[in-house]
Amino acid sequence: MGRAERLFDAYCERIRPACAGIDKETGHAIASALLSYKFGLYGNAVEKAEAAIRLIEKKGAPKAIYTALGLLKRRAADLKAAVIVSEGLTLFSPEDREYLAMDLSEDLIEDRISFSIDNALILLYAVGLITSPDDEQALDEHRGFPIQIITSYRKQLDL
């Protein structure tokens, strides 16, 4: 097992307690939004993210998950519309840092928007994996997705 994979496994365990209040329905909506995004089904990803956001607004979850869904939704909408750079995104706040897989100092972040989107995708993958047993197999089949993202930051993370 590589260092990026170990980092991801440790991250999943670290945020597991924060996911305790997220029910299966919400977990499934989060996993569906992420998988739709990964497969390039951007319109579907927007719809699934909206559904997950509505569930979170009703049932509650850490703000970082809400932010991550907003990032995914906006990026998917922009990609569907063929917009290259997502401007005006709500990025993670300093209070959200404990929920992020990659916490780098500002001087190590080349593109803050891409870094935030990458953290959002990893967070949503982990939350879906932890909270949606129905999607566990589908997510496991794409375990390389969050590992690839982490690996792309190997220099900054000193992996």
Buried (B, 14 or more C-beta within 10 A) or exposed (E): EEEBBEBBBEBBEEBBEBBEEBEEBBBBBBBBBBBBBBEEBBEBBBBBBBBBBEBBEEEEBBBBBBBBBBBBBBBBBBBBEEEEEBEEBEBBEEEBEEBBBBEBEEEEBEEEBBBBBBBBBBBBBBBBBBBBEEBBEBBEEBBEBBBEBBBBBEEBBEE
